[in-house]
Amino acid sequence: MHLFSLTCTDFAAALHQGWGKGMFHAAAIYRHVFKQGNPDLAQVPELAQAGILTQELQSAFNVSSPAIAAMAVQEGVTKIVFSLAGGLRVEAVWIPMPRRTTLCLSSQAGCRMGCAFCRTGALGLLRNLAAEEIVGQVYAVRHGLGRAIDNIVFMGMGEPLDNFDNVAQAIRVLSDQRGLDIPHSHMTISTAGLTDGIRRLGELGWPGLNLAVSLNAADDELRSQLMPVNAIHPLAQLKQALQDYPLRKKGVFFIEYVLLKGVNDSRGHAARLACFLEGLPVRVNVIGCNPGPDCLFESPGEEHCRLFCAWLAGEGLFVRMRSSRGQDINAACGQLGGPAH
């Protein structure tokens, strides 16, 4: 059993069932591993006199994080490549910002969504990550590399809602106050628009968790060309799921819009986007395409990105232009799964 797949309450239940121990020992071990970053259970003070119990727990509970296979850095942005069982690799990106530090996590090796502008989608789905592999990325960066992490975004490799159960359990572990203690309000799930997953997420009763939707076009024909998922979850269905979603008071959805030169970046595209978003509490994040190897699209350039943002603002939308960071090491949005130069 892997400790990284368990909340402290889960762990206490396992200790009670297997060894007759309860929350006192569970909380002590959990703090030692997650808060202090020490996976050696023999050094837990509360187990100092436990003898054979410590050995049994070390054998019963895995506390290893994924091995770091490679790293690349550009202007502080750090791309971390993790080796997983079976020879697979996934990537996370650590992004320092003036007021916080963000870790962009992967939830799958590859992705089945097949978005036309995303290198990860070109890989296809290799497999889902287990909860402990998701949590392990955070643990390795925070405690292995010693990097502060204030904010988590599920925007790395994979579609989080396509690996729903493992992602949900990882969120429970990441947010456990006795462990890594990252609150829901500092986590964002990004989805290509899986409406059934959005509804399941709403049923969990986590209003503080942030939800981002990768939209990229506001008409079904174009969106289906760019994002095949739209053929199964069309825009009307997506909007209804968002309207039904139990947002917290004054909460907003984050709408991600990747600008592709000559494809979805006209004044008419901006007007259609504003029309689609009417009635939804949103903040729109606009970013130019980050072309990777073999990418068929280009960014329209910073000046046109700003113009597109101005068009949206003129329609009454709250909009931000996001800067691309880590392009040269294939760490920017849509580039994961490529080599780190």
Buried (B, 14 or more C-beta within 10 A) or exposed (E): EBBBBBBBBBBBBBBBEEBEBEBEBBBBBBBBBBBEBBBEBEEBEBBEEBEEBBEBBBEEBBBEBBEBEEEBBBEEBBBBBBBBEEEBBBBBBBBBEEEEBBBBBBBBBBBBBBBBBBBBBBBEBBBBBBBBBBBBBBBBBBBBEEBEBEBBBBBBBBBBBBBBEBBBBBBBBBBBEBBBEBEBBBBBBBBBBBBEBBBBBBEBEBBEBBBBBBBBBBBEEBBBBBBBBBEEBBBEBBBEBBEEBEBEEEBBBBBBBBBBBEBBBBEEBBBBBBEBBEEBEBEBBBBBBBBBEEBEBBBBEEEBBEBBBEBBBEBEBEBBBBEBBBBBBBBBBBBBBBEBE
